[in-house]
Amino acid sequence: MATATKKTGKIHEVVKWPEPVLAKVGAPVTVFDDKLKQLVEEMFDSMYAAQGIGLAAPQISLSQRLCVIDVSFKKNPKEKIILINPEIIESRGRQVEEEGCLSLPEIREKVTRAEWVKVRAQDENGEWFEMEGEELLARAIQHEIDHLDGVLFIDRLSRLKRDLVIRKMKKLIKNGEW
């Protein structure tokens, strides 16, 4: 893993498909301590370094139910979201938009998601809360929770489209471009 000299210390390398950790269901987080708070800060730093708006623990090789989201990409600190042990408890509507993923660089495809979601999760102190999101935020929440369940956005494509994307990724790997 790459390290950098920032106040929090570590920038984690984002793992790419087909790393096995990306296909595993993450374990629930049970310890809410300073080490977890440090990890959350490192995840935000790692997400920003990779130019993302969301990052799930499995993407940095940690099979845990933890993700961070900032759809403002540093523009509004109040929009930084930490979801620990999240679950979607309500959803409605439908949106079809293009998605990408830090673990699937260069791959972008249209994915169908709920337009609005309500999620129940814990914060870095272990306190339960509920929040709602719509449009891009709803998409980001669903995308990151999928990671915690071992699901990638390409798993939500038609079989034909998914097979074409996997063929493309295997070719990139073979050519040393992945």
Buried (B, 14 or more C-beta within 10 A) or exposed (E): EEEEEEEBEBBBBBBBBBBEBBBEEBBEBEEBEEEBBBBBBBBBBBBBBBEBBBBBBBBBBBBBBBBBBBBBEEEEEEBBBBBBBBEBEEBEEEBEEEBBBBBBBEBEBEBEBBBBBBBBBBBBEBEEEEBEBBBBBBBBBBBBBBBBBBBBBBEBBEEEEBEBBBEEBEEBEEEEEB
